Amino acid sequence: MSQSATSWFDSGKRSHPRTIGWLGTTALAMGGSNQMIFLITALFIGQGDILGQGSAAVPLLIVGVLLGWAAAPAWTELVLMWPNRVGGISAACAEAFRPYSPVLSALTGTCYWWGWVPTCGLTALLSSAAIQQWYLPDLPVEAVAITIVLVFTLVNLCGIRWVTRLAIPIACASACLAFLSFPLSFPF
């Protein structure tokens, strides 16, 4: 491959060292899946004073799944074009748009996080409502939610190794609870 083609594919940044293995990566992916389960449940049945959408949520979920399914091959191609980039799909899209427009390149990461920040806040509120109801009935939900966000922010600021050290036990406990609850879901 010529030098000009190589510079188009990579911005020349050094390769980032890989510090987590498959176990840590899987644990982090399970966290995103569990977060979506909280949100889907809230979409169907609601939370507190917020009414759920019931069967109206089904078309929304179908559209979301179809859009994700349609975009998956493009995301896979982008990530495989820059395997050493750090930052997931937003970093790969930013790199792909860089030759066309620096503004569009910067907007991809911004728009990506515009979608995730409300999701994280909503998940913190739903999780804190459950924790408050089960274990801490004297504390307000908002205080528990703020504590959850602050704890996970501090862990994330410590680095990816600390994140995986926390995510692996949580993912293992979550998987064990899922396997234990499976027979209860389908009584024979």
PyMOL CGO cylinders between C-alpha atoms (Angstrom):
from pymol import cmd
from pymol.cgo import CYLINDER

trace = [
    CYLINDER, 0.00, 0.00, 0.00, 1.35, 3.40, -0.92, 0.3, 1, 1, 1, 1, 1, 1,
    CYLINDER, 1.35, 3.40, -0.92, 2.11, 6.09, 1.60, 0.3, 1, 1, 1, 1, 1, 1,
    CYLINDER, 2.11, 6.09, 1.60, -0.74, 8.34, 0.42, 0.3, 1, 1, 1, 1, 1, 1,
    CYLINDER, -0.74, 8.34, 0.42, -3.31, 5.56, 0.83, 0.3, 1, 1, 1, 1, 1, 1,
    CYLINDER, -3.31, 5.56, 0.83, -1.94, 4.73, 4.25, 0.3, 1, 1, 1, 1, 1, 1,
    CYLINDER, -1.94, 4.73, 4.25, -2.27, 8.34, 5.43, 0.3, 1, 1, 1, 1, 1, 1,
    CYLINDER, -2.27, 8.34, 5.43, -5.92, 8.41, 4.32, 0.3, 1, 1, 1, 1, 1, 1,
    CYLINDER, -5.92, 8.41, 4.32, -6.71, 5.30, 6.37, 0.3, 1, 1, 1, 1, 1, 1,
    CYLINDER, -6.71, 5.30, 6.37, -4.92, 6.41, 9.52, 0.3, 1, 1, 1, 1, 1, 1,
    CYLINDER, -4.92, 6.41, 9.52, -4.35, 9.85, 10.93, 0.3, 1, 1, 1, 1, 1, 1,
    CYLINDER, -4.35, 9.85, 10.93, -0.82, 8.85, 12.01, 0.3, 1, 1, 1, 1, 1, 1,
    CYLINDER, -0.82, 8.85, 12.01, -1.59, 8.50, 15.71, 0.3, 1, 1, 1, 1, 1, 1,
    CYLINDER, -1.59, 8.50, 15.71, 0.26, 5.90, 17.70, 0.3, 1, 1, 1, 1, 1, 1,
    CYLINDER, 0.26, 5.90, 17.70, -1.41, 2.58, 18.35, 0.3, 1, 1, 1, 1, 1, 1,
    CYLINDER, -1.41, 2.58, 18.35, -3.15, 2.45, 21.70, 0.3, 1, 1, 1, 1, 1, 1,
    CYLINDER, -3.15, 2.45, 21.70, -2.08, -0.41, 23.99, 0.3, 1, 1, 1, 1, 1, 1,
    CYLINDER, -2.08, -0.41, 23.99, -4.76, -2.96, 24.67, 0.3, 1, 1, 1, 1, 1, 1,
    CYLINDER, -4.76, -2.96, 24.67, -5.10, -3.38, 28.42, 0.3, 1, 1, 1, 1, 1, 1,
    CYLINDER, -5.10, -3.38, 28.42, -8.27, -5.43, 28.82, 0.3, 1, 1, 1, 1, 1, 1,
    CYLINDER, -8.27, -5.43, 28.82, -8.96, -8.90, 27.51, 0.3, 1, 1, 1, 1, 1, 1,
    CYLINDER, -8.96, -8.90, 27.51, -12.05, -10.64, 26.25, 0.3, 1, 1, 1, 1, 1, 1,
    CYLINDER, -12.05, -10.64, 26.25, -13.44, -11.12, 29.75, 0.3, 1, 1, 1, 1, 1, 1,
    CYLINDER, -13.44, -11.12, 29.75, -13.33, -7.40, 30.52, 0.3, 1, 1, 1, 1, 1, 1,
    CYLINDER, -13.33, -7.40, 30.52, -14.73, -6.52, 27.10, 0.3, 1, 1, 1, 1, 1, 1,
    CYLINDER, -14.73, -6.52, 27.10, -17.59, -8.97, 27.56, 0.3, 1, 1, 1, 1, 1, 1,
    CYLINDER, -17.59, -8.97, 27.56, -18.33, -7.61, 31.03, 0.3, 1, 1, 1, 1, 1, 1,
    CYLINDER, -18.33, -7.61, 31.03, -18.53, -4.07, 29.68, 0.3, 1, 1, 1, 1, 1, 1,
    CYLINDER, -18.53, -4.07, 29.68, -20.80, -5.20, 26.83, 0.3, 1, 1, 1, 1, 1, 1,
    CYLINDER, -20.80, -5.20, 26.83, -23.10, -6.91, 29.34, 0.3, 1, 1, 1, 1, 1, 1,
    CYLINDER, -23.10, -6.91, 29.34, -23.40, -3.59, 31.15, 0.3, 1, 1, 1, 1, 1, 1,
    CYLINDER, -23.40, -3.59, 31.15, -24.74, -1.93, 28.02, 0.3, 1, 1, 1, 1, 1, 1,
    CYLINDER, -24.74, -1.93, 28.02, -27.17, -4.79, 27.48, 0.3, 1, 1, 1, 1, 1, 1,
    CYLINDER, -27.17, -4.79, 27.48, -28.44, -4.60, 31.05, 0.3, 1, 1, 1, 1, 1, 1,
    CYLINDER, -28.44, -4.60, 31.05, -28.87, -0.84, 30.67, 0.3, 1, 1, 1, 1, 1, 1,
    CYLINDER, -28.87, -0.84, 30.67, -31.07, -1.40, 27.62, 0.3, 1, 1, 1, 1, 1, 1,
    CYLINDER, -31.07, -1.40, 27.62, -33.18, -3.95, 29.54, 0.3, 1, 1, 1, 1, 1, 1,
    CYLINDER, -33.18, -3.95, 29.54, -33.92, -1.29, 32.19, 0.3, 1, 1, 1, 1, 1, 1,
    CYLINDER, -33.92, -1.29, 32.19, -34.94, 1.19, 29.51, 0.3, 1, 1, 1, 1, 1, 1,
    CYLINDER, -34.94, 1.19, 29.51, -37.10, -1.28, 27.56, 0.3, 1, 1, 1, 1, 1, 1,
    CYLINDER, -37.10, -1.28, 27.56, -38.89, -2.24, 30.76, 0.3, 1, 1, 1, 1, 1, 1,
    CYLINDER, -38.89, -2.24, 30.76, -39.53, 1.42, 31.56, 0.3, 1, 1, 1, 1, 1, 1,
    CYLINDER, -39.53, 1.42, 31.56, -40.78, 1.95, 28.02, 0.3, 1, 1, 1, 1, 1, 1,
    CYLINDER, -40.78, 1.95, 28.02, -43.36, -0.81, 28.40, 0.3, 1, 1, 1, 1, 1, 1,
    CYLINDER, -43.36, -0.81, 28.40, -44.57, -0.49, 32.00, 0.3, 1, 1, 1, 1, 1, 1,
    CYLINDER, -44.57, -0.49, 32.00, -43.36, 2.93, 33.11, 0.3, 1, 1, 1, 1, 1, 1,
    CYLINDER, -43.36, 2.93, 33.11, -41.71, 4.03, 36.32, 0.3, 1, 1, 1, 1, 1, 1,
    CYLINDER, -41.71, 4.03, 36.32, -43.44, 5.74, 39.22, 0.3, 1, 1, 1, 1, 1, 1,
    CYLINDER, -43.44, 5.74, 39.22, -45.66, 8.55, 37.96, 0.3, 1, 1, 1, 1, 1, 1,
    CYLINDER, -45.66, 8.55, 37.96, -44.46, 8.11, 34.36, 0.3, 1, 1, 1, 1, 1, 1,
    CYLINDER, -44.46, 8.11, 34.36, -46.85, 5.96, 32.38, 0.3, 1, 1, 1, 1, 1, 1,
    CYLINDER, -46.85, 5.96, 32.38, -45.45, 3.24, 30.13, 0.3, 1, 1, 1, 1, 1, 1,
    CYLINDER, -45.45, 3.24, 30.13, -46.19, 3.03, 26.43, 0.3, 1, 1, 1, 1, 1, 1,
    CYLINDER, -46.19, 3.03, 26.43, -47.44, -0.57, 26.54, 0.3, 1, 1, 1, 1, 1, 1,
    CYLINDER, -47.44, -0.57, 26.54, -47.98, -2.07, 23.11, 0.3, 1, 1, 1, 1, 1, 1,
    CYLINDER, -47.98, -2.07, 23.11, -47.18, 1.28, 21.45, 0.3, 1, 1, 1, 1, 1, 1,
    CYLINDER, -47.18, 1.28, 21.45, -43.54, 0.61, 22.35, 0.3, 1, 1, 1, 1, 1, 1,
    CYLINDER, -43.54, 0.61, 22.35, -43.39, -2.44, 20.08, 0.3, 1, 1, 1, 1, 1, 1,
    CYLINDER, -43.39, -2.44, 20.08, -43.23, -0.47, 16.78, 0.3, 1, 1, 1, 1, 1, 1,
    CYLINDER, -43.23, -0.47, 16.78, -40.56, 1.79, 18.31, 0.3, 1, 1, 1, 1, 1, 1,
    CYLINDER, -40.56, 1.79, 18.31, -38.47, -1.22, 19.29, 0.3, 1, 1, 1, 1, 1, 1,
    CYLINDER, -38.47, -1.22, 19.29, -38.96, -2.83, 15.86, 0.3, 1, 1, 1, 1, 1, 1,
    CYLINDER, -38.96, -2.83, 15.86, -37.80, 0.34, 14.09, 0.3, 1, 1, 1, 1, 1, 1,
    CYLINDER, -37.80, 0.34, 14.09, -34.80, 0.62, 16.41, 0.3, 1, 1, 1, 1, 1, 1,
    CYLINDER, -34.80, 0.62, 16.41, -33.79, -3.00, 15.85, 0.3, 1, 1, 1, 1, 1, 1,
    CYLINDER, -33.79, -3.00, 15.85, -34.16, -2.65, 12.07, 0.3, 1, 1, 1, 1, 1, 1,
    CYLINDER, -34.16, -2.65, 12.07, -32.07, 0.54, 12.02, 0.3, 1, 1, 1, 1, 1, 1,
    CYLINDER, -32.07, 0.54, 12.02, -29.36, -1.10, 14.13, 0.3, 1, 1, 1, 1, 1, 1,
    CYLINDER, -29.36, -1.10, 14.13, -29.42, -4.20, 11.92, 0.3, 1, 1, 1, 1, 1, 1,
    CYLINDER, -29.42, -4.20, 11.92, -29.11, -2.07, 8.78, 0.3, 1, 1, 1, 1, 1, 1,
    CYLINDER, -29.11, -2.07, 8.78, -26.21, -0.05, 10.20, 0.3, 1, 1, 1, 1, 1, 1,
    CYLINDER, -26.21, -0.05, 10.20, -24.24, -2.99, 11.66, 0.3, 1, 1, 1, 1, 1, 1,
    CYLINDER, -24.24, -2.99, 11.66, -22.36, -3.92, 8.43, 0.3, 1, 1, 1, 1, 1, 1,
    CYLINDER, -22.36, -3.92, 8.43, -21.21, -0.32, 7.97, 0.3, 1, 1, 1, 1, 1, 1,
    CYLINDER, -21.21, -0.32, 7.97, -20.12, -0.07, 11.60, 0.3, 1, 1, 1, 1, 1, 1,
    CYLINDER, -20.12, -0.07, 11.60, -18.23, -3.34, 11.30, 0.3, 1, 1, 1, 1, 1, 1,
    CYLINDER, -18.23, -3.34, 11.30, -16.44, -2.12, 8.18, 0.3, 1, 1, 1, 1, 1, 1,
    CYLINDER, -16.44, -2.12, 8.18, -15.51, 1.18, 9.81, 0.3, 1, 1, 1, 1, 1, 1,
    CYLINDER, -15.51, 1.18, 9.81, -14.15, -0.48, 12.92, 0.3, 1, 1, 1, 1, 1, 1,
    CYLINDER, -14.15, -0.48, 12.92, -12.14, -2.97, 10.85, 0.3, 1, 1, 1, 1, 1, 1,
    CYLINDER, -12.14, -2.97, 10.85, -10.66, -0.12, 8.76, 0.3, 1, 1, 1, 1, 1, 1,
    CYLINDER, -10.66, -0.12, 8.76, -9.11, 1.33, 11.93, 0.3, 1, 1, 1, 1, 1, 1,
    CYLINDER, -9.11, 1.33, 11.93, -8.59, -1.59, 14.31, 0.3, 1, 1, 1, 1, 1, 1,
    CYLINDER, -8.59, -1.59, 14.31, -6.21, 0.33, 16.58, 0.3, 1, 1, 1, 1, 1, 1,
    CYLINDER, -6.21, 0.33, 16.58, -8.45, 3.34, 17.10, 0.3, 1, 1, 1, 1, 1, 1,
    CYLINDER, -8.45, 3.34, 17.10, -9.76, 3.89, 20.61, 0.3, 1, 1, 1, 1, 1, 1,
    CYLINDER, -9.76, 3.89, 20.61, -13.29, 5.18, 21.10, 0.3, 1, 1, 1, 1, 1, 1,
    CYLINDER, -13.29, 5.18, 21.10, -15.54, 2.69, 19.33, 0.3, 1, 1, 1, 1, 1, 1,
    CYLINDER, -15.54, 2.69, 19.33, -17.84, 3.56, 16.51, 0.3, 1, 1, 1, 1, 1, 1,
    CYLINDER, -17.84, 3.56, 16.51, -17.78, 7.32, 17.13, 0.3, 1, 1, 1, 1, 1, 1,
    CYLINDER, -17.78, 7.32, 17.13, -13.98, 7.38, 16.75, 0.3, 1, 1, 1, 1, 1, 1,
    CYLINDER, -13.98, 7.38, 16.75, -14.16, 5.27, 13.59, 0.3, 1, 1, 1, 1, 1, 1,
    CYLINDER, -14.16, 5.27, 13.59, -16.82, 7.56, 12.08, 0.3, 1, 1, 1, 1, 1, 1,
    CYLINDER, -16.82, 7.56, 12.08, -14.81, 10.64, 13.04, 0.3, 1, 1, 1, 1, 1, 1,
    CYLINDER, -14.81, 10.64, 13.04, -11.80, 9.19, 11.24, 0.3, 1, 1, 1, 1, 1, 1,
    CYLINDER, -11.80, 9.19, 11.24, -13.90, 8.35, 8.17, 0.3, 1, 1, 1, 1, 1, 1,
    CYLINDER, -13.90, 8.35, 8.17, -15.33, 11.89, 7.96, 0.3, 1, 1, 1, 1, 1, 1,
    CYLINDER, -15.33, 11.89, 7.96, -12.00, 13.64, 8.62, 0.3, 1, 1, 1, 1, 1, 1,
    CYLINDER, -12.00, 13.64, 8.62, -10.96, 13.88, 4.91, 0.3, 1, 1, 1, 1, 1, 1,
    CYLINDER, -10.96, 13.88, 4.91, -14.31, 15.48, 4.02, 0.3, 1, 1, 1, 1, 1, 1,
    CYLINDER, -14.31, 15.48, 4.02, -14.95, 17.91, 6.85, 0.3, 1, 1, 1, 1, 1, 1,
    CYLINDER, -14.95, 17.91, 6.85, -13.27, 18.49, 10.23, 0.3, 1, 1, 1, 1, 1, 1,
    CYLINDER, -13.27, 18.49, 10.23, -16.56, 19.89, 11.57, 0.3, 1, 1, 1, 1, 1, 1,
    CYLINDER, -16.56, 19.89, 11.57, -18.49, 16.76, 10.56, 0.3, 1, 1, 1, 1, 1, 1,
    CYLINDER, -18.49, 16.76, 10.56, -15.72, 14.64, 12.04, 0.3, 1, 1, 1, 1, 1, 1,
    CYLINDER, -15.72, 14.64, 12.04, -16.01, 16.40, 15.40, 0.3, 1, 1, 1, 1, 1, 1,
    CYLINDER, -16.01, 16.40, 15.40, -19.82, 16.28, 15.32, 0.3, 1, 1, 1, 1, 1, 1,
    CYLINDER, -19.82, 16.28, 15.32, -19.90, 12.48, 15.11, 0.3, 1, 1, 1, 1, 1, 1,
    CYLINDER, -19.90, 12.48, 15.11, -18.50, 12.07, 18.61, 0.3, 1, 1, 1, 1, 1, 1,
    CYLINDER, -18.50, 12.07, 18.61, -20.62, 14.88, 19.99, 0.3, 1, 1, 1, 1, 1, 1,
    CYLINDER, -20.62, 14.88, 19.99, -23.83, 13.45, 18.54, 0.3, 1, 1, 1, 1, 1, 1,
    CYLINDER, -23.83, 13.45, 18.54, -22.90, 9.95, 19.72, 0.3, 1, 1, 1, 1, 1, 1,
    CYLINDER, -22.90, 9.95, 19.72, -22.63, 11.16, 23.30, 0.3, 1, 1, 1, 1, 1, 1,
    CYLINDER, -22.63, 11.16, 23.30, -25.77, 13.27, 23.01, 0.3, 1, 1, 1, 1, 1, 1,
    CYLINDER, -25.77, 13.27, 23.01, -27.56, 9.95, 22.67, 0.3, 1, 1, 1, 1, 1, 1,
    CYLINDER, -27.56, 9.95, 22.67, -25.78, 8.18, 25.53, 0.3, 1, 1, 1, 1, 1, 1,
    CYLINDER, -25.78, 8.18, 25.53, -25.75, 10.83, 28.25, 0.3, 1, 1, 1, 1, 1, 1,
    CYLINDER, -25.75, 10.83, 28.25, -29.55, 10.89, 28.70, 0.3, 1, 1, 1, 1, 1, 1,
    CYLINDER, -29.55, 10.89, 28.70, -29.58, 7.10, 28.56, 0.3, 1, 1, 1, 1, 1, 1,
    CYLINDER, -29.58, 7.10, 28.56, -27.05, 6.90, 31.39, 0.3, 1, 1, 1, 1, 1, 1,
    CYLINDER, -27.05, 6.90, 31.39, -29.01, 9.40, 33.48, 0.3, 1, 1, 1, 1, 1, 1,
    CYLINDER, -29.01, 9.40, 33.48, -32.28, 7.57, 32.93, 0.3, 1, 1, 1, 1, 1, 1,
    CYLINDER, -32.28, 7.57, 32.93, -30.67, 4.26, 33.83, 0.3, 1, 1, 1, 1, 1, 1,
    CYLINDER, -30.67, 4.26, 33.83, -29.26, 5.82, 37.01, 0.3, 1, 1, 1, 1, 1, 1,
    CYLINDER, -29.26, 5.82, 37.01, -32.74, 7.05, 37.94, 0.3, 1, 1, 1, 1, 1, 1,
    CYLINDER, -32.74, 7.05, 37.94, -34.37, 3.66, 37.26, 0.3, 1, 1, 1, 1, 1, 1,
    CYLINDER, -34.37, 3.66, 37.26, -31.64, 1.79, 39.13, 0.3, 1, 1, 1, 1, 1, 1,
    CYLINDER, -31.64, 1.79, 39.13, -31.78, 4.18, 42.06, 0.3, 1, 1, 1, 1, 1, 1,
    CYLINDER, -31.78, 4.18, 42.06, -35.56, 3.82, 42.26, 0.3, 1, 1, 1, 1, 1, 1,
    CYLINDER, -35.56, 3.82, 42.26, -35.17, 0.06, 42.61, 0.3, 1, 1, 1, 1, 1, 1,
    CYLINDER, -35.17, 0.06, 42.61, -32.28, 0.35, 45.10, 0.3, 1, 1, 1, 1, 1, 1,
    CYLINDER, -32.28, 0.35, 45.10, -34.15, 2.96, 47.12, 0.3, 1, 1, 1, 1, 1, 1,
    CYLINDER, -34.15, 2.96, 47.12, -37.33, 0.89, 47.23, 0.3, 1, 1, 1, 1, 1, 1,
    CYLINDER, -37.33, 0.89, 47.23, -35.57, -2.37, 48.17, 0.3, 1, 1, 1, 1, 1, 1,
    CYLINDER, -35.57, -2.37, 48.17, -32.73, -1.26, 50.44, 0.3, 1, 1, 1, 1, 1, 1,
    CYLINDER, -32.73, -1.26, 50.44, -32.76, 2.48, 51.26, 0.3, 1, 1, 1, 1, 1, 1,
    CYLINDER, -32.76, 2.48, 51.26, -36.36, 3.60, 51.77, 0.3, 1, 1, 1, 1, 1, 1,
    CYLINDER, -36.36, 3.60, 51.77, -35.34, 6.62, 53.88, 0.3, 1, 1, 1, 1, 1, 1,
    CYLINDER, -35.34, 6.62, 53.88, -33.22, 8.22, 51.14, 0.3, 1, 1, 1, 1, 1, 1,
    CYLINDER, -33.22, 8.22, 51.14, -34.66, 10.17, 48.21, 0.3, 1, 1, 1, 1, 1, 1,
    CYLINDER, -34.66, 10.17, 48.21, -34.30, 8.60, 44.75, 0.3, 1, 1, 1, 1, 1, 1,
    CYLINDER, -34.30, 8.60, 44.75, -32.40, 11.63, 43.47, 0.3, 1, 1, 1, 1, 1, 1,
    CYLINDER, -32.40, 11.63, 43.47, -29.69, 11.27, 46.14, 0.3, 1, 1, 1, 1, 1, 1,
    CYLINDER, -29.69, 11.27, 46.14, -29.20, 7.59, 45.29, 0.3, 1, 1, 1, 1, 1, 1,
    CYLINDER, -29.20, 7.59, 45.29, -29.07, 8.41, 41.55, 0.3, 1, 1, 1, 1, 1, 1,
    CYLINDER, -29.07, 8.41, 41.55, -26.48, 11.15, 42.07, 0.3, 1, 1, 1, 1, 1, 1,
    CYLINDER, -26.48, 11.15, 42.07, -24.41, 8.79, 44.21, 0.3, 1, 1, 1, 1, 1, 1,
    CYLINDER, -24.41, 8.79, 44.21, -24.52, 6.11, 41.50, 0.3, 1, 1, 1, 1, 1, 1,
    CYLINDER, -24.52, 6.11, 41.50, -23.41, 8.59, 38.83, 0.3, 1, 1, 1, 1, 1, 1,
    CYLINDER, -23.41, 8.59, 38.83, -20.62, 9.99, 41.01, 0.3, 1, 1, 1, 1, 1, 1,
    CYLINDER, -20.62, 9.99, 41.01, -19.28, 6.54, 41.99, 0.3, 1, 1, 1, 1, 1, 1,
    CYLINDER, -19.28, 6.54, 41.99, -19.17, 5.34, 38.40, 0.3, 1, 1, 1, 1, 1, 1,
    CYLINDER, -19.17, 5.34, 38.40, -17.66, 8.64, 37.23, 0.3, 1, 1, 1, 1, 1, 1,
    CYLINDER, -17.66, 8.64, 37.23, -14.86, 8.27, 39.79, 0.3, 1, 1, 1, 1, 1, 1,
    CYLINDER, -14.86, 8.27, 39.79, -14.26, 4.66, 38.75, 0.3, 1, 1, 1, 1, 1, 1,
    CYLINDER, -14.26, 4.66, 38.75, -14.10, 5.71, 35.09, 0.3, 1, 1, 1, 1, 1, 1,
    CYLINDER, -14.10, 5.71, 35.09, -11.64, 8.49, 35.90, 0.3, 1, 1, 1, 1, 1, 1,
    CYLINDER, -11.64, 8.49, 35.90, -9.35, 5.86, 37.47, 0.3, 1, 1, 1, 1, 1, 1,
    CYLINDER, -9.35, 5.86, 37.47, -8.94, 4.17, 34.07, 0.3, 1, 1, 1, 1, 1, 1,
    CYLINDER, -8.94, 4.17, 34.07, -10.12, 1.18, 32.08, 0.3, 1, 1, 1, 1, 1, 1,
    CYLINDER, -10.12, 1.18, 32.08, -8.42, -1.37, 34.34, 0.3, 1, 1, 1, 1, 1, 1,
    CYLINDER, -8.42, -1.37, 34.34, -10.43, -0.16, 37.33, 0.3, 1, 1, 1, 1, 1, 1,
    CYLINDER, -10.43, -0.16, 37.33, -13.57, -0.18, 35.23, 0.3, 1, 1, 1, 1, 1, 1,
    CYLINDER, -13.57, -0.18, 35.23, -13.05, -3.82, 34.25, 0.3, 1, 1, 1, 1, 1, 1,
    CYLINDER, -13.05, -3.82, 34.25, -12.14, -4.76, 37.82, 0.3, 1, 1, 1, 1, 1, 1,
    CYLINDER, -12.14, -4.76, 37.82, -15.57, -3.48, 38.82, 0.3, 1, 1, 1, 1, 1, 1,
    CYLINDER, -15.57, -3.48, 38.82, -17.45, -4.66, 35.71, 0.3, 1, 1, 1, 1, 1, 1,
    CYLINDER, -17.45, -4.66, 35.71, -16.33, -8.30, 35.80, 0.3, 1, 1, 1, 1, 1, 1,
    CYLINDER, -16.33, -8.30, 35.80, -17.79, -9.12, 39.27, 0.3, 1, 1, 1, 1, 1, 1,
    CYLINDER, -17.79, -9.12, 39.27, -20.98, -7.19, 38.47, 0.3, 1, 1, 1, 1, 1, 1,
    CYLINDER, -20.98, -7.19, 38.47, -21.35, -9.04, 35.14, 0.3, 1, 1, 1, 1, 1, 1,
    CYLINDER, -21.35, -9.04, 35.14, -20.70, -12.41, 36.81, 0.3, 1, 1, 1, 1, 1, 1,
    CYLINDER, -20.70, -12.41, 36.81, -23.30, -11.69, 39.49, 0.3, 1, 1, 1, 1, 1, 1,
    CYLINDER, -23.30, -11.69, 39.49, -25.76, -10.51, 36.85, 0.3, 1, 1, 1, 1, 1, 1,
    CYLINDER, -25.76, -10.51, 36.85, -25.21, -13.66, 34.77, 0.3, 1, 1, 1, 1, 1, 1,
    CYLINDER, -25.21, -13.66, 34.77, -25.62, -15.91, 37.83, 0.3, 1, 1, 1, 1, 1, 1,
    CYLINDER, -25.62, -15.91, 37.83, -28.86, -14.16, 38.79, 0.3, 1, 1, 1, 1, 1, 1,
    CYLINDER, -28.86, -14.16, 38.79, -30.13, -14.50, 35.22, 0.3, 1, 1, 1, 1, 1, 1,
    CYLINDER, -30.13, -14.50, 35.22, -29.34, -18.22, 35.16, 0.3, 1, 1, 1, 1, 1, 1,
    CYLINDER, -29.34, -18.22, 35.16, -30.91, -18.72, 38.58, 0.3, 1, 1, 1, 1, 1, 1,
    CYLINDER, -30.91, -18.72, 38.58, -34.08, -16.85, 37.64, 0.3, 1, 1, 1, 1, 1, 1,
    CYLINDER, -34.08, -16.85, 37.64, -34.54, -18.67, 34.34, 0.3, 1, 1, 1, 1, 1, 1,
    CYLINDER, -34.54, -18.67, 34.34, -36.25, -21.74, 35.86, 0.3, 1, 1, 1, 1, 1, 1,
    CYLINDER, -36.25, -21.74, 35.86, -38.54, -19.41, 37.84, 0.3, 1, 1, 1, 1, 1, 1,
    CYLINDER, -38.54, -19.41, 37.84, -39.62, -17.70, 34.62, 0.3, 1, 1, 1, 1, 1, 1,
    CYLINDER, -39.62, -17.70, 34.62, -40.88, -20.90, 33.05, 0.3, 1, 1, 1, 1, 1, 1,
    CYLINDER, -40.88, -20.90, 33.05, -42.50, -23.13, 35.67, 0.3, 1, 1, 1, 1, 1, 1,
    CYLINDER, -42.50, -23.13, 35.67, -42.95, -26.64, 34.39, 0.3, 1, 1, 1, 1, 1, 1,
]
cmd.load_cgo(trace, "trace")
